């Protein structure tokens, strides 16, 4: 396949036969491929332009670099792992923590550049030694806890910065977005965040029209009178132009806060490679190291010019599952469209005008979903939290990460929040495991629970009693 940029035409190039799939090295006609590419761009919009706004970075540059990152990823994996790389939401909490201590955009991108470098090295290590080194260093109990504390660490940002700007708009947007995620089907459910943004724009415009200006705090500052939806910057923005670039700045305190996100990115990449392999029917586990390294390299390039980091997007994997078209040609088309959007400052101005109340309603759901992905990791891996070996380091690390507990070493250096919580989870687990008695290390199903099973005992009784009941006739 070479670099994966040659495709054979699938069938007549129009519609796949019933039950057939368009494989990564195949394509439909170019107009249909372009349409699929545009659909992939829409799918990634919801999160990919919200993330840079929440991180305080240029959304135009973020969209442009997502196209570049996707091209790098497709070339590195030689077209065997169809995926789109968009701005990673895992870094939103890191950016907020860095800015809270006085860091600026250069400090944020410098810290994230270091994370990209660590991810690149992790990918090379997986290529050399296999995925077992990842599982050994970061078992599911650790990765789940770290992902959870990263997500829930964001709660104060919503509560103190976005929600107070317009609580009623935030409430309506939260309700609409939640309803869209649950009630809509297929592709529409995949862009529920995007639909929530559009709904929020509309509600903010109506409220301004009917109620006039609102008096509320902006960005966590003092209360001022302002319009909910201010589009003055859109009118002034050019249609064509380059986004704003800046060089990263490196500070150890910021880098230490950001490094734990490596764990979340490795988990994301591993899950996405596995999902793509299952959908296409190809065994691409040998591409895991390459995928991780490519993600790291793309993030380094993006942050080197002032953009956000990138990661593979589950939204686009969902589009593939719905369309059964796995052609990498569609992703090349999506990358091209992203580059074009990045060259339109007016688009960036529209994104930057997202009302604070709208972000409040969306982030309540979004941040919670990020945190609960950690719980999903535990569930999928059947992590036994009744075992103190798993429970103690996870519990301590999560509370430290969510509560912002700090450990001060000198007047100029301290560890807190995400960084300290991650260190406690990782080192705590491995130290406790080295000191724990043998029976704690056994598989949970082979021994009695070491802690009170809690409500699980009622679940067991209910299951038993249900199985003993006679089955009704149909």
N, C-alpha and C positions, 0 to 999 in steps of 0.2 A: 504493500500500500504506500510505500515511501513516506512522505510527510503527511499523508492522509488528505491530500487536496485534489484527488481524482475520484470521481464518482461515476458509477454506471447508472443509466436511466432505469428506474423501476417500472416495469410493465409499459403501459402507454404514457407514463409520466403524468397521468391525471389523478386517478383514484386507486389506492391499493385494493387488491381483490379482497373479498370477505375473509377475515381471519388472517390475512397476510400482514406483514410489517415491512416498513421501509428501513433497511439496515443502515448502520453508520456509513458504509461505503457506497450507498445508493442515494439517489435523489429523485424527486419529482421534477416536473418542468420548472424552468427557472422562475417564471412568474409565481407559481405555487410555492416554490422554495422561498422566494422573497416574502410572500404572504406569511408563511410559517415563521420566518425570521422576525417579521414585525410583531407577530403574536408572542414570540419569546421576549421581545423587548418590553411589550406591555406587561407580561407576566412578572418581569423582574423590577418594573418601575416602583411598585408599591413599597418595597423595602429598600431598593437601591438608591432612591433619591430622598427617602426619609432619613436614612442612616447618616449621610454626610451633613444634612441640616442639623441633626441632633448632635453631631460631632463638631459642628462649627466650621465645616470645610465647604469648599466650592462645589455645589451639585453638578455644575457643568463639567468640571474636571473629573468628578467622580464617574459620571456617565461615560465620558470619553475614555477614561482609563479602564473602565470595565470592558469596553470593546477591545482595547489593546490586550488586557489580561486574558480575555477569552481566546484571542488569536494565539497568544503565547501557549496557553494550555492545550489548545487543539494541536499545535505543531509539536509540542513536547510529547504528548501521548499518541502522536501519529494517527490522529483521527479515530482512535479506538474507544475513547471515553467521551461521548457526546455530553457536554455540560456547558453551562454559562457561568462565568465568574462575575458576580456583582459585589457591591460594597457590603462588607460583613457587619452585621448588627452586633456581633460579639464584642466589638470595640467601643460601643457607645458608652458603656459604663466606665471603661478605662479613660476615654476622653473627658468625661465629666469629672472623674477623680483628679486627673491631671490639671484641668482648668480650675478646679476648686482650690488647688494649692498654688495658683498663680501662673500656671503654664499657659502658653499661647499655642497657636496652630502649628508653629514650627516645632515646638516641644512635643506636641501630640504626634505629628508625623515622624519625628525622630524616634520616639519610643516604639511606634508601630513598625518602622523600618527594621528595628532590632528584632521584633517578633517575626517579621517576614524572613529575616536571615536565619533565625532559629528554626522556623518551619522548613526552610530550604534544607538545612543540615539534617533535620529529622527525616525528611524525605530521602536524602542520600543514605542515611543509616538504615532505613527500611528497605531500600533497594539492595543494600549490601548484606544485611543480616536477616531480613524478613520481618513480618509484622509482629512476631513474637516478642521483640524487644519493647515494642510499644505496650503490649499487653502486660509484660512483666513490670515495667516501670509505672504504668498508669492503668491498673485494673479498673473495671467498671465502677466500683465503689468510689474510686478517686475521681475519675472523669465526670461521673454524675454529680458529685458534690461540687466540683469546680464550676461546671456549667451552671448549676443551680445558684451558687453564690454570685456568679457574674451577672446573671439575670436579675436576681432579687436585689442586688446592690443598687440597681437603677431606680428602685421605688421612690426614694426621696426626690429624685429629679422630677418625676411626674408630679408628686405631691406638692413640692415647693416652687417649681418653676413654670410648668405648663398648665396644670389644672386651674390654679388661681387666676389665670389671665381671663378666663371666661368659663366659669363652672357649668353653666347651663348648656352652652355649646359642647363642652367636653362630655357632659352626660349624654346628650343626644347622639353625638358621634360614637361614643362607646356602645350605646345600645344598638345603633344601626350597624356598626362594624361587627359586633357579636352576632347579630341576626344574620348578616350576610355570610359570615363564616359557616354558620350552622345550617341555614335554610337554603342557600343557593347550591346549585349542583354544577358538577363539571368544571369547565374553565372559569366560570364566574366566581366560584368559591375560591379559586386560586388567586384571584386578584381582589379579594375582599378588602384588603388594606387600601388598595388604590381606589376602590369604590367608596370607602369610608372617607378618603381625602376629598373626593369630588363632592360627596354629600356635605362634608364640613365646609367647603368653600361656599356651597349654595346657602347653607344655613347662616353662615357668617354674613353673607351679602344681604340676605333677607332681614336679619336682625339689625344690621346697620341702617337699612332702608326704613324699617319700621320704628326701631327704638333709638336710633341715633348712636352717638359715640358711647363707649363704655369707659368707666373709671375703674381701672384695675392695675395691679403691678405687672410690669413687662420684664420677662427674664429674671424674675426673682428680686427685682429692684423695688423702688417706691411706686405707689399707685399714681398713675397719670391718666388723663383723658385722651383716648385715641380711638381710631377706627379699628374694628375687628379685622377687616380685610383691607389692607392698604396696597393698592396696585400701582401706586405712583412710580415705583421703580421699574415696572414692566414697560410703561410708556417711554421711559428714557433709555431703555436698553436697546442695543443694536440687534439686528436680525442675524448678522454674521460677525464672528470675532473669536479670538482665542480666549480660553478660560484663564484665570489668574494662577500663576505658578509661584511656588516659593520653595526654598531649600529647607531640609529638616535640620533641627537642632537637637543635640544629644545630651541628655541629663540622666545620670544613673538612677535618681529617685523615680523619674518618670518611666524609665525602662523596666525597673523592677515591678512597678504597678502593672505594666502592660504584658510582661512575659507569660503570666499564667494563661492568657488567652490561647497560647500555643496548644494547650490541651484541648480546648474546645474546637479549634480548627482541625486538629488531627482527627478528632472524633467525627466532625462533620464530613471530612473528606473520605474517611473510611466507610461511613454509612452511605454516602452518595455513590462511591465506586461499587459497593455491594449492590445497591439498588439498581444502578444502570446495568450491571452484569446480569441481574435476575430478569430485567425487562427485555434485554436484547438476546438473552440466551447464551451469551458468551462468557467464558471464564476470564475475567480481566483482573483477577486478584493480583497478578504479577505487575499490574500497572499502578498499584497503590502507592508505592514509593515515588514513582514518576509523577503521579497526580499531586502528591503532597509537595514535592520539590517544585513543581511547576507553579503551584499556588503560591509558595513562598517567594519564588523569583518574580512572579507577576506583582505581588504585593510590594516587594522591594522597589521595583521600577515605579509603581504608582506613587508610593510615599516619597520617593526620591525627588519627585517634581511637585510635591505638595498635595497629592491626592490621598484618598483613604485606602485601606487594605481591601483585598478581595477574597472571596471564597466561593465554592461551588453552590449553586442555588437550587433548593428543593422545589421552588415554584416552577422552574423550567423542567425539572424532572417530572413534575406533575403534568405539565403540558405534553411531554412525550408519552406519558402513560395514557392520557386522554386521546391523543391523535394516533398513537402507534407509529409515529414517524420519528425514527432515531437518527436521521441523516445529519451528519456534521455540516453539510452544506447549509442547512437552515441556521446553524449557529454562526457560520461565517457571515451569512446575511445579517443576522442579529448584531454581530460585532460591527459591521459596516454602518448599520442604522444608528448604533450607539455613538460612533464617531461623529456622524452628522449632527446628532442632537447636542453633542458636546461643543460643537462649533456655533451654537445658537445661544447667545447671551440672554435673549428674551425668554427662552425656555428656563434658564437658570433663575431669572428674576421671578418668574411665576412660582417656581419651587420655593424660592427664598421668602415669598409672601405668604406661605402657609400660616394661618392664624395660630396663635399659641393655644387657644382653647381646642382647636382641632387636633393638634399634637397631643394635648392632654388626654383626649378621649381615646386616641389610637394607642398611645404608649401604655395606658393602663392594661390593655390587652396584650400588646406586643411584648412588653417587658416581662409580663407574667408568663407568656408562652415561652420566652427564652429560658426563664428559670425552670419551668416545668419540663423542658427537654431533658434536664438533669434527672428528674424523676423517671422519665421515659427510659433513659439509659439504665437505671436501676431495675426497672420492671423487665425490660428485654433481656437483661443479663441475670435475672432472678437473684439480685443481691439480697442477702438475708440481713436485714437491719435489726433483727433480734440478737444477733451476734455482736457483743461489745467490740470485737476487733474491727468490725465495719462501722458500728454505730458511733463510737466515741470520737474518732478523728473526723468523721463526716459532720457530726453535730457541732463540734467545737469550731471547725473551719467555716461552716455556714454562718454561724452566729457572728463570728469575727468579721466575715466578709459582708454580711448584710447590715450589721450594726455599726460598721466603721471603727471597730476596736483598733487602737494603735499601740505600737511598741516603740518607744523613743530610745535611741542609742546615744545620739549626740544632739546638740542644738541644730545641726544642719541635716541630720539623717534620721529618719524613722520609717518603720514599716506599718502599714495599716490597710484596712479594707480588703480588697481583692488580693493584693500581693501577700499580706500576712495570712489571710485565710487559706490561700492555696498552699503556702509553705507548711502550714499546720496540717492540712489534709494529707499532703504527700509524705512529708517526713514522719508525721504521726502514725500513718498507716504502716509504713515500712519498719519503723522502730518498734511499734507495738507487735507487729507480726514476728519480728526477730525474737522478741521476749515472750511471746504468748505460748501457753502450753499447747501441746499437739492437738488436743481435742477441739480447740477453738479454730484450728486451721482446716478441720475436716469439712467436707461438703455438708451444707445445712440439712439436706434431706437424709443424711446418714446418722443424724444425732438428734437428741431432744433440744428444743430451743433453750438458749441460755438466759433469756429474759422472758418476762411475762408476754405471752402471745397476744394479749389485748383482745381486740374484737375479732381477731382471726379465729379464736376458739368458737365464737358464735357462728361465724361463717361455716366452720367445719360441721357444727351441729346442724345448721340449716341444710347443708348439702346432704348430710347423712339422712336426716329426716325426710328430705325431699325425695331421695333415691328410694326410700322405703315405702313411699306412698304409692298406691296403685295408679297406673297410668290410665287416664280417662279414655274412653272409646271415642273414635272419630268417625 
